[in-house]
Amino acid sequence: MLLIASKANFGADAQELTTKVGFYAQALAGEPTWAIERARLRFRQPGWHCLWDGKGCPSDTDVVAECRYETLPLETELARVEAILGAELYDTGATDDDRANAVAHWETVKAELRGEAVITEQTEEEISAERAAMARANDRFRQRARIEAEAQGRGQAMWGRLPISDELARKIGLRVPIPVDHEEEVH
């Protein structure tokens, strides 16, 4: 009645309205009252989910479709619960002693996982990844030192594969390359 009363009826007589309300009541007989109320409220402004075009009063099928949209999540959950409750029991043949032994074994495994049985050493994959990251960092360091040496117009003193400062190279007895602009002063 509230749905019909909220829309213009354009001079419909009492008999016609009674018939229309009867159709609604028959169509909505299986729907919960709260869903009907939510559907009615949704029809007041755009946002409904049925195929109603928004003109005039929605038909009884539109209201039923909107109610079913409201109850769909609940019906879905009820279907899941019904499937669980209606499932056939599966007997594994395990005895109570078997189950108790399995639980005791699990408790032992859990205790070992928490204790000293946990692996604390790095795996080969972790070591390889760390070595690769260190090699990339070393390559960047060497490249930066090479660029700095070239920018200063000199070669780069090396100790093995690592670049070292000129001062350290002199201390350990390595021949240090002389910058081009200083060569004139030496000769």
N, CA, C and O of each residue as an XYZ file, in Angstrom:
748
protein
N       0.834     -1.191      0.000
C       0.000      0.000      0.000
C       0.876      1.250      0.000
O       0.587      2.211     -0.713
N       1.935      1.241      0.790
C       2.812      2.411      0.841
C       3.469      2.679     -0.501
O       3.665      3.835     -0.877
N       3.806      1.634     -1.219
C       4.427      1.794     -2.531
C       3.433      2.411     -3.515
O       3.782      3.321     -4.267
N       2.226      1.925     -3.507
C       1.204      2.448     -4.417
C       0.824      3.871     -4.017
O       0.637      4.725     -4.884
N       0.708      4.133     -2.735
C       0.297      5.452     -2.264
C       1.335      6.512     -2.554
O       0.992      7.689     -2.667
N       2.611      6.125     -2.681
C       3.660      7.120     -2.922
C       3.709      7.549     -4.383
O       4.374      8.535     -4.700
N       3.040      6.853     -5.270
C       3.031      7.191     -6.702
C       1.650      7.706     -7.096
O       0.644      7.417     -6.448
N       1.639      8.461     -8.161
C       0.365      8.999     -8.658
C      -0.466      7.860     -9.254
O       0.054      7.038    -10.009
N      -1.760      7.814     -8.914
C      -2.626      6.747     -9.403
C      -3.547      7.201    -10.515
O      -4.281      6.392    -11.083
N      -3.519      8.479    -10.833
C      -4.277      9.028    -11.949
C      -5.744      8.601    -11.953
O      -6.260      8.089    -12.946
N      -6.380      8.821    -10.848
C      -7.830      8.614    -10.766
C      -8.272      7.170    -10.731
O      -9.397      6.874    -11.134
N      -7.434      6.258    -10.267
C      -7.831      4.861    -10.178
C      -8.889      4.718     -9.083
O      -8.788      5.345     -8.028
N      -9.897      3.896     -9.340
C     -10.949      3.729     -8.337
C     -10.521      2.706     -7.287
O      -9.490      2.050     -7.438
N     -11.297      2.574     -6.244
C     -10.979      1.716     -5.108
C     -10.851      0.252     -5.526
O      -9.973     -0.463     -5.044
N     -11.744     -0.192     -6.437
C     -11.713     -1.589     -6.896
C     -10.389     -1.896     -7.616
O      -9.791     -2.952     -7.410
N      -9.952     -0.974     -8.444
C      -8.713     -1.173     -9.184
C      -7.515     -1.217     -8.227
O      -6.623     -2.053     -8.376
N      -7.505     -0.313     -7.246
C      -6.416     -0.300     -6.264
C      -6.427     -1.579     -5.420
O      -5.370     -2.120     -5.096
N      -7.623     -2.059     -5.064
C      -7.730     -3.288     -4.284
C      -7.187     -4.465     -5.079
O      -6.496     -5.324     -4.530
N      -7.495     -4.508     -6.362
C      -6.996     -5.568     -7.231
C      -5.471     -5.507     -7.331
O      -4.786     -6.527     -7.252
N      -4.958     -4.285     -7.506
C      -3.517     -4.099     -7.623
C      -2.811     -4.525     -6.331
O      -1.781     -5.198     -6.382
N      -3.356     -4.138     -5.181
C      -2.784     -4.526     -3.897
C      -2.849     -6.051     -3.743
O      -1.941     -6.655     -3.173
N      -3.902     -6.662     -4.240
C      -4.028     -8.125     -4.186
C      -2.925     -8.804     -4.997
O      -2.356     -9.809     -4.572
N      -2.631     -8.237     -6.178
C      -1.548     -8.795     -6.995
C      -0.200     -8.693     -6.272
O       0.589     -9.638     -6.254
N       0.039     -7.522     -5.679
C       1.278     -7.332     -4.914
C       1.353     -8.333     -3.757
O       2.389     -8.961     -3.544
N       0.263     -8.477     -3.018
C       0.239     -9.367     -1.855
C       0.479    -10.810     -2.279
O       1.196    -11.547     -1.602
N      -0.114    -11.210     -3.387
C       0.079    -12.576     -3.869
C       1.525    -12.793     -4.329
O       2.116    -13.832     -4.033
N       2.101    -11.818     -5.054
C       3.461    -11.959     -5.569
C       4.488    -11.934     -4.439
O       5.511    -12.615     -4.512
N       4.215    -11.146     -3.392
C       5.183    -10.968     -2.316
C       4.929    -11.868     -1.109
O       5.543    -11.679     -0.059
N       4.034    -12.839     -1.248
C       3.653    -13.680     -0.121
C       4.840    -14.432      0.488
O       4.864    -14.658      1.698
N       5.815    -14.819     -0.321
C       6.943    -15.591      0.201
C       8.134    -14.741      0.619
O       9.139    -15.269      1.094
N       8.026    -13.431      0.445
C       9.161    -12.555      0.759
C       9.056    -12.023      2.188
O       7.956    -11.738      2.662
N      10.196    -11.885      2.881
C      10.149    -11.355      4.253
C       9.769     -9.867      4.251
O      10.084     -9.135      3.313
N       9.106     -9.447      5.289
C       8.624     -8.067      5.392
C       9.770     -7.064      5.335
O       9.643     -6.020      4.694
N      10.876     -7.363      5.990
C      12.006     -6.428      5.999
C      12.567     -6.211      4.601
O      13.008     -5.108      4.278
N      12.556     -7.269      3.751
C      13.050     -7.137      2.386
C      12.103     -6.289      1.553
O      12.544     -5.499      0.719
N      10.807     -6.448      1.776
C       9.814     -5.632      1.058
C       9.994     -4.159      1.428
O       9.932     -3.289      0.558
N      10.215     -3.879      2.702
C      10.398     -2.498      3.148
C      11.671     -1.899      2.558
O      11.668     -0.744      2.131
N      12.734     -2.651      2.528
C      13.985     -2.137      1.936
C      13.809     -1.873      0.447
O      14.307     -0.876     -0.076
N      13.103     -2.764     -0.231
C      12.846     -2.567     -1.662
C      12.012     -1.305     -1.871
O      12.302     -0.514     -2.768
N      10.992     -1.114     -1.059
C      10.152      0.084     -1.180
C      10.982      1.349     -0.992
O      10.827      2.314     -1.741
N      11.855      1.344      0.001
C      12.692      2.516      0.246
C      13.681      2.743     -0.894
O      13.998      3.889     -1.214
N      14.159      1.699     -1.493
C      15.101      1.854     -2.594
C      14.417      2.408     -3.840
O      15.058      3.088     -4.642
N      13.117      2.126     -4.016
C      12.390      2.642     -5.171
C      12.157      4.152     -5.091
O      11.781      4.769     -6.088
N      12.372      4.748     -3.930
C      12.121      6.180     -3.771
C      13.126      7.037     -4.535
O      12.802      8.156     -4.935
N      14.319      6.538     -4.741
C      15.325      7.286     -5.491
C      16.168      6.291     -6.283
O      16.190      5.105     -5.955
N      16.857      6.756     -7.316
C      17.653      5.829     -8.130
C      18.634      5.033     -7.277
O      19.210      5.550     -6.320
N      18.813      3.772     -7.641
C      19.688      2.875     -6.909
C      19.095      1.483     -6.829
O      19.707      0.588     -6.247
N      17.919      1.279     -7.400
C      17.318     -0.057     -7.388
C      18.080     -0.954     -8.354
O      18.819     -0.466     -9.209
N      17.904     -2.257     -8.219
C      18.663     -3.220     -9.009
C      17.815     -3.963    -10.038
O      18.373     -4.678    -10.871
N      16.522     -3.826    -10.014
C      15.665     -4.516    -10.989
C      15.604     -3.697    -12.281
O      16.252     -2.657    -12.392
N      14.834     -4.164    -13.239
C      14.774     -3.517    -14.547
C      13.709     -2.430    -14.645
O      13.374     -2.015    -15.754
N      13.179     -1.965    -13.552
C      12.153     -0.917    -13.555
C      12.740      0.350    -14.164
O      13.885      0.708    -13.888
N      11.936      1.038    -15.009
C      12.435      2.237    -15.691
C      12.311      3.516    -14.859
O      12.757      4.575    -15.300
N      11.721      3.440    -13.678
C      11.609      4.601    -12.806
C      10.367      5.435    -13.051
O      10.200      6.481    -12.423
N       9.503      5.007    -13.934
C       8.287      5.763    -14.239
C       7.087      5.062    -13.618
O       6.968      3.839    -13.682
N       6.214      5.835    -13.027
C       5.004      5.277    -12.431
C       5.323      4.426    -11.227
O       6.316      4.645    -10.532
N       4.473      3.462    -10.994
C       4.630      2.571     -9.850
C       5.290      1.275    -10.338
O       4.870      0.732    -11.360
N       6.312      0.766     -9.634
C       6.933     -0.483    -10.086
C       5.932     -1.635    -10.046
O       5.056     -1.687     -9.183
N       6.079     -2.541    -10.983
C       5.163     -3.681    -11.038
C       5.476     -4.643     -9.896
O       6.503     -4.536     -9.226
N       4.552     -5.589     -9.697
C       4.765     -6.573     -8.634
C       6.016     -7.408     -8.916
O       6.714     -7.789     -7.976
N       6.317     -7.704    -10.186
C       7.531     -8.472    -10.506
C       8.795     -7.669    -10.209
O       9.811     -8.229     -9.799
N       8.725     -6.327    -10.424
C       9.874     -5.490    -10.081
C      10.134     -5.509     -8.572
O      11.282     -5.581     -8.135
N       9.071     -5.446     -7.790
C       9.222     -5.451     -6.334
C       9.750     -6.805     -5.869
O      10.604     -6.858     -4.983
N       9.267     -7.881     -6.439
C       9.754     -9.218     -6.084
C      11.240     -9.344     -6.444
O      12.026     -9.884     -5.666
N      11.617     -8.844     -7.624
C      13.030     -8.910     -8.034
C      13.908     -8.130     -7.069
O      14.999     -8.578     -6.717
N      13.439     -6.970     -6.643
C      14.209     -6.151     -5.698
C      14.312     -6.839     -4.334
O      15.358     -6.786     -3.688
N      13.239     -7.474     -3.904
C      13.262     -8.224     -2.635
C      14.249     -9.383     -2.718
O      14.980     -9.650     -1.765
N      14.269    -10.052     -3.827
C      15.182    -11.188     -3.978
C      16.624    -10.726     -4.002
O      17.515    -11.446     -3.551
N      16.865     -9.528     -4.524
C      18.211     -8.971     -4.459
C      18.611     -8.771     -2.996
O      19.758     -9.016     -2.624
N      17.668     -8.329     -2.174
C      17.931     -8.112     -0.745
C      18.216     -9.424     -0.020
O      19.101     -9.487      0.833
N      17.478    -10.456     -0.356
C      17.622    -11.727      0.380
C      18.693    -12.650     -0.196
O      19.012    -13.672      0.412
N      19.247    -12.312     -1.347
C      20.226    -13.180     -2.007
C      21.431    -13.505     -1.120
O      21.794    -14.678     -1.039
N      22.081    -12.531     -0.443
C      23.226    -12.905      0.409
C      22.842    -13.879      1.528
O      23.601    -14.793      1.850
N      21.667    -13.677      2.114
C      21.231    -14.585      3.177
C      20.927    -15.975      2.638
O      21.276    -16.978      3.261
N      20.285    -16.032      1.492
C      19.972    -17.328      0.905
C      21.239    -18.065      0.486
O      21.315    -19.290      0.583
N      22.227    -17.317      0.023
C      23.504    -17.932     -0.350
C      24.171    -18.550      0.879
O      24.653    -19.682      0.835
N      24.189    -17.789      1.976
C      24.795    -18.298      3.208
C      24.009    -19.491      3.746
O      24.605    -20.460      4.217
N      22.682    -19.432      3.682
C      21.864    -20.559      4.127
C      22.117    -21.802      3.278
O      22.119    -22.919      3.794
N      22.330    -21.607      1.972
C      22.629    -22.752      1.101
C      23.957    -23.387      1.497
O      24.090    -24.611      1.483
N      24.955    -22.545      1.857
C      26.247    -23.086      2.307
C      26.078    -23.873      3.604
O      26.613    -24.972      3.749
N      25.335    -23.302      4.537
C      25.116    -23.980      5.817
C      24.366    -25.290      5.592
O      24.693    -26.311      6.198
N      23.374    -25.256      4.732
C      22.608    -26.465      4.445
C      23.492    -27.538      3.807
O      23.352    -28.723      4.108
N      24.404    -27.117      2.925
C      25.312    -28.083      2.302
C      26.224    -28.718      3.345
O      26.516    -29.912      3.283
N      26.667    -27.919      4.292
C      27.539    -28.448      5.348
C      26.759    -29.397      6.251
O      27.220    -30.496      6.561
N      25.568    -28.957      6.670
C      24.769    -29.779      7.573
C      24.250    -31.044      6.889
O      24.056    -32.076      7.532
N      24.033    -30.948      5.597
C      23.504    -32.102      4.870
C      24.579    -33.019      4.320
O      24.268    -34.019      3.673
N      25.850    -32.689      4.568
C      26.936    -33.506      4.035
C      26.930    -34.893      4.668
O      26.571    -35.070      5.832
N      27.329    -35.841      3.884
C      27.385    -37.209      4.372
C      28.638    -37.368      5.225
O      29.714    -36.899      4.854
N      28.495    -38.016      6.340
C      29.626    -38.230      7.227
C      30.591    -39.216      6.596
O      30.189    -40.202      5.979
N      31.859    -38.931      6.762
C      32.898    -39.801      6.220
C      33.636    -40.434      7.387
O      34.194    -39.737      8.234
N      33.633    -41.723      7.424
C      34.289    -42.430      8.516
C      35.643    -42.926      8.029
O      35.713    -43.718      7.090
N      36.714    -42.467      8.660
C      38.064    -42.858      8.253
C      38.460    -44.191      8.847
O      39.450    -44.790      8.425
N      37.717    -44.653      9.801
C      38.066    -45.905     10.465
C      39.055    -45.691     11.590
O      39.515    -46.651     12.209
N      39.390    -44.423     11.860
C      40.339    -44.133     12.941
C      39.639    -44.299     14.283
O      38.482    -43.917     14.459
N      40.366    -44.871     15.207
C      39.828    -45.059     16.563
C      40.170    -43.838     17.407
O      40.927    -42.967     16.980
N      39.607    -43.787     18.598
C      39.919    -42.691     19.507
C      41.394    -42.699     19.884
O      41.993    -41.637     20.058
N      41.983    -43.879     20.010
C      43.418    -43.980     20.317
C      44.264    -43.420     19.169
O      45.259    -42.734     19.401
N      43.855    -43.723     17.915
C      44.573    -43.187     16.754
C      44.535    -41.662     16.757
O      45.548    -41.005     16.514
N      43.372    -41.115     17.031
C      43.220    -39.653     17.070
C      44.071    -39.055     18.187
O      44.721    -38.029     17.985
N      44.074    -39.684     19.362
C      44.873    -39.195     20.493
C      46.359    -39.247     20.145
O      47.096    -38.320     20.483
N      46.815    -40.308     19.479
C      48.216    -40.408     19.063
C      48.570    -39.319     18.053
O      49.648    -38.729     18.119
N      47.657    -39.057     17.123
C      47.903    -38.008     16.120
C      48.012    -36.640     16.786
O      48.885    -35.849     16.429
N      47.142    -36.353     17.741
C      47.193    -35.076     18.458
C      48.487    -34.976     19.258
O      49.114    -33.917     19.273
N      48.895    -36.039     19.915
C      50.139    -36.041     20.686
C      51.339    -35.821     19.773
O      52.255    -35.071     20.112
N      51.331    -36.474     18.616
C      52.414    -36.281     17.654
C      52.472    -34.829     17.189
O      53.556    -34.253     17.092
N      51.333    -34.242     16.906
C      51.276    -32.839     16.478
C      51.837    -31.922     17.563
O      52.582    -30.991     17.256
N      51.496    -32.167     18.806
C      52.018    -31.346     19.901
C      53.540    -31.460     19.975
O      54.219    -30.465     20.232
N      54.081    -32.654     19.756
C      55.535    -32.848     19.752
C      56.181    -32.064     18.608
O      57.201    -31.401     18.795
N      55.580    -32.147     17.434
C      56.113    -31.421     16.269
C      56.076    -29.918     16.520
O      57.033    -29.210     16.206
N      54.975    -29.429     17.085
C      54.870    -27.992     17.392
C      55.949    -27.557     18.359
O      56.562    -26.505     18.176
N      56.186    -28.355     19.385
C      57.206    -28.024     20.382
C      58.583    -27.980     19.744
O      59.382    -27.104     20.074
N      58.877    -28.899     18.841
C      60.169    -28.903     18.158
C      60.320    -27.692     17.250
O      61.411    -27.131     17.139
N      59.233    -27.283     16.600
C      59.292    -26.115     15.725
C      59.600    -24.859     16.512
O      60.295    -23.976     16.009
N      59.105    -24.758     17.726
C      59.331    -23.578     18.554
C      60.712    -23.607     19.202
O      61.263    -22.559     19.537
N      61.267    -24.794     19.378
C      62.524    -24.944     20.127
C      63.743    -24.754     19.257
O      63.748    -23.961     18.316
N      64.789    -25.511     19.599
C      66.074    -25.361     18.945
C      66.161    -26.119     17.625
O      67.182    -26.039     16.943
N      65.147    -26.828     17.261
C      65.179    -27.585     16.021
C      64.928    -26.693     14.807
O      64.945    -27.172     13.673
N      64.699    -25.421     15.032
C      64.429    -24.509     13.920
C      65.731    -24.234     13.181
O      66.768    -24.021     13.810
N      65.685    -24.237     11.877
C      66.880    -23.983     11.061
C      67.227    -22.501     11.166
O      66.407    -21.633     10.866
N      68.481    -22.225     11.607
C      68.908    -20.835     11.753
C      69.941    -20.461     10.707
O      70.242    -19.279     10.543
N      70.500    -21.442      9.987
C      71.495    -21.154      8.954
C      70.807    -20.729      7.670
O      69.666    -21.098      7.392
N      71.552    -19.928      6.885
C      71.004    -19.493      5.605
C      70.998    -20.660      4.621
O      71.869    -21.529      4.652
N      70.012    -20.654      3.767
C      69.957    -21.677      2.726
C      70.882    -21.266      1.583
O      71.348    -20.128      1.532
N      71.145    -22.202      0.666
C      72.001    -21.902     -0.484
C      71.390    -20.788     -1.344
O      72.116    -19.952     -1.881
N      70.085    -20.776     -1.471
C      69.419    -19.732     -2.257
C      69.617    -18.366     -1.625
O      69.870    -17.388     -2.328
N      69.502    -18.286     -0.292
C      69.702    -17.012      0.389
C      71.144    -16.540      0.264
O      71.398    -15.353      0.057
N      72.091    -17.473      0.390
C      73.506    -17.123      0.251
C      73.794    -16.632     -1.161
O      74.499    -15.638     -1.334
N      73.261    -17.312     -2.174
C      73.463    -16.909     -3.565
C      72.879    -15.530     -3.830
O      73.498    -14.709     -4.507
N      71.700    -15.276     -3.302
C      71.074    -13.964     -3.487
C      71.895    -12.876     -2.820
O      72.039    -11.783     -3.367
N      72.440    -13.167     -1.633
C      73.270    -12.189     -0.924
C      74.568    -11.927     -1.681
O      75.013    -10.783     -1.776
N      75.176    -12.987     -2.220
C      76.408    -12.823     -3.008
C      76.151    -11.981     -4.257
O      76.956    -11.119     -4.611
N      75.036    -12.236     -4.913
C      74.707    -11.466     -6.118
C      74.487    -10.002     -5.780
O      74.930     -9.126     -6.522
N      73.811     -9.721     -4.675
C      73.579     -8.337     -4.262
C      74.897     -7.651     -3.925
O      75.090     -6.483     -4.261
N      75.817     -8.372     -3.257
C      77.119     -7.813     -2.906
C      77.942     -7.545     -4.167
O      78.626     -6.525     -4.254
N      77.880     -8.447     -5.136
C      78.612     -8.252     -6.390
C      78.093     -7.020     -7.124
O      78.880     -6.250     -7.674
N      76.782     -6.828     -7.135
C      76.217     -5.625     -7.777
C      76.678     -4.360     -7.062
O      77.012     -3.364     -7.703
N      76.696     -4.406     -5.721
C      77.151     -3.241     -4.951
C      78.628     -2.965     -5.227
O      79.010     -1.806     -5.387
N      79.470     -4.004     -5.287
C      80.887     -3.828     -5.591
C      81.094     -3.245     -6.983
O      81.936     -2.368     -7.173
N      80.329     -3.730     -7.955
C      80.432     -3.199     -9.318
C      80.083     -1.714     -9.349
O      80.752     -0.934    -10.027
N      79.045     -1.323     -8.621
C      78.669      0.102     -8.575
C      79.787      0.920     -7.925
O      80.102      2.017     -8.387
N      80.397      0.380     -6.835
C      81.482      1.072     -6.143
C      82.676      1.255     -7.079
O      83.239      2.347     -7.158
N      83.068      0.186     -7.793
C      84.194      0.262     -8.729
C      83.914      1.259     -9.844
O      84.785      2.043    -10.221
N      82.705      1.224    -10.363
C      82.338      2.142    -11.447
C      82.427      3.582    -10.975
O      82.957      4.436    -11.687
N      81.917      3.862     -9.784
C      81.963      5.220     -9.237
C      83.413      5.672     -9.037
O      83.751      6.808     -9.368
N      84.279      4.795     -8.499
C      85.688      5.129     -8.290
C      86.393      5.356     -9.624
O      87.231      6.252     -9.733
N      86.066      4.561    -10.633
C      86.646      4.717    -11.964
C      86.254      6.057    -12.564
O      87.088      6.746    -13.151
N      84.985      6.430    -12.418
C      84.503      7.707    -12.958
C      85.185      8.869    -12.246
O      85.567      9.845    -12.892
N      85.346      8.784    -10.922
C      86.014      9.857    -10.168
C      87.479      9.993    -10.600
O      87.987     11.102    -10.760
N      88.147      8.852    -10.785
C      89.552      8.901    -11.194
C      89.683      9.516    -12.578
O      90.580     10.326    -12.814
N      88.805      9.143    -13.489
C      88.851      9.707    -14.835
C      88.516     11.188    -14.832
O      89.086     11.953    -15.610
N      87.599     11.603    -13.965
C      87.250     13.023    -13.863
C      88.425     13.841    -13.344
O      88.561     15.012    -13.697
N      89.278     13.243    -12.512
C      90.455     13.932    -11.987
C      91.640     13.808    -12.938
O      92.719     14.327    -12.651
N      91.455     13.136    -14.052
C      92.498     13.007    -15.060
C      93.605     12.057    -14.666
O      94.747     12.273    -15.073
N      93.341     11.052    -13.923
C      94.351     10.095    -13.514
C      93.800      8.685    -13.634
O      92.593      8.467    -13.739
N      94.725      7.741    -13.614
C      94.332      6.342    -13.581
C      93.897      6.005    -12.173
O      93.791      6.887    -11.321
N      93.651      4.765    -11.930
C      93.161      4.369    -10.612
C      94.052      3.284    -10.044
O      94.300      2.270    -10.696
N      94.539      3.496     -8.817
C      95.344      2.473     -8.160
C      94.416      1.360     -7.694
O      93.323      1.613     -7.189
N      94.867      0.139     -7.872
C      94.025     -1.003     -7.508
C      94.801     -1.920     -6.581
O      96.008     -2.092     -6.746
N      94.129     -2.501     -5.620
C      94.684     -3.544     -4.773
C      93.843     -4.769     -5.044
O      92.731     -4.895     -4.531
N      94.365     -5.660     -5.839
C      93.564     -6.790     -6.275
C      92.462     -6.261     -7.190
O      92.740     -5.674     -8.236
N      91.263     -6.467     -6.803
C      90.137     -5.972     -7.604
C      89.489     -4.753     -6.988
O      88.500     -4.254     -7.524
N      90.019     -4.248     -5.862
C      89.412     -3.114     -5.177
C      90.192     -1.839     -5.440
O      91.419     -1.838     -5.335
N      89.509     -0.753     -5.780
C      90.210      0.525     -5.939
C      90.614      1.046     -4.559
O      89.883      0.877     -3.583
N      91.786      1.681     -4.490
C      92.255      2.241     -3.228
C      92.714      3.670     -3.448
O      92.918      4.097     -4.584
N      92.873      4.403     -2.368
C      93.310      5.793     -2.484
C      94.790      5.842     -2.850
O      95.534      4.889     -2.616
N      95.202      6.966     -3.425
C      96.601      7.144     -3.802
C      97.491      7.069     -2.567
O      98.568      6.476     -2.623
N      97.067      7.651     -1.465
C      97.858      7.669     -0.241
C      98.110      6.243      0.266
O      99.235      5.894      0.624
N      97.063      5.435      0.292
C      97.214      4.054      0.739
C      98.098      3.272     -0.219
O      98.887      2.430      0.211
N      97.975      3.542     -1.520
C      98.800      2.851     -2.515
C     100.267      3.159     -2.284
O     101.099      2.255     -2.361
N     100.613      4.425     -1.999
C     102.008      4.790     -1.726
C     102.514      4.084     -0.469
O     103.654      3.620     -0.436
N     101.657      3.998      0.582
C     102.076      3.381      1.848
C     102.408      1.906      1.669
O     103.323      1.399      2.318
N     101.687      1.215      0.809
C     101.948     -0.217      0.643
C     102.928     -0.485     -0.500
O     103.213     -1.636     -0.828
N     103.435      0.582     -1.094
C     104.500      0.427     -2.088
C     104.043      0.244     -3.513
O     104.815     -0.225     -4.349
N     102.813      0.600     -3.816
C     102.348      0.515     -5.209
C     102.720      1.786     -5.957
O     102.812      2.864     -5.371
N     102.928      1.645     -7.243
C     103.178      2.805     -8.089
C     101.835      3.471     -8.347
O     100.900      2.845     -8.846
N     101.755      4.750     -8.000
C     100.508      5.487     -8.143
C     100.546      6.273     -9.440
O     101.523      6.973     -9.707
N      99.484      6.169    -10.265
C      99.480      6.949    -11.504
C      99.465      8.443    -11.176
O      98.794      8.880    -10.241
N     100.201      9.199    -11.946
C     100.292     10.643    -11.729
C      99.303     11.317    -12.664
O      99.239     10.983    -13.847
N      98.520     12.279    -12.137
C      97.588     12.998    -13.010
C      98.339     13.726    -14.118
O      99.486     14.131    -13.926
N      97.709     13.894    -15.264
C      98.311     14.502    -16.445
C      98.785     15.915    -16.134
O      99.879     16.292    -16.553
N      98.000     16.706    -15.415
C      98.367     18.098    -15.151
C      99.547     18.198    -14.194
O     100.194     19.245    -14.163
N      99.866     17.161    -13.406
C     101.014     17.164    -12.491
C     102.281     16.624    -13.138
O     103.371     16.819    -12.601
N     102.164     15.947    -14.284
C     103.342     15.358    -14.949
C     104.341     16.442    -15.329
O     105.549     16.229    -15.235
N     103.856     17.585    -15.752
C     104.752     18.670    -16.170
C     105.603     19.138    -14.996
O     106.772     19.474    -15.188
N     105.050     19.169    -13.788
C     105.779     19.629    -12.616
C     106.875     18.642    -12.222
O     107.909     19.056    -11.697
N     106.672     17.343    -12.463
C     107.626     16.315    -12.074
C     108.857     16.385    -12.969
O     109.972     16.213    -12.477
N     108.691     16.632    -14.266
C     109.810     16.596    -15.212
C     110.479     17.885    -15.221
O     111.452     18.071    -15.951
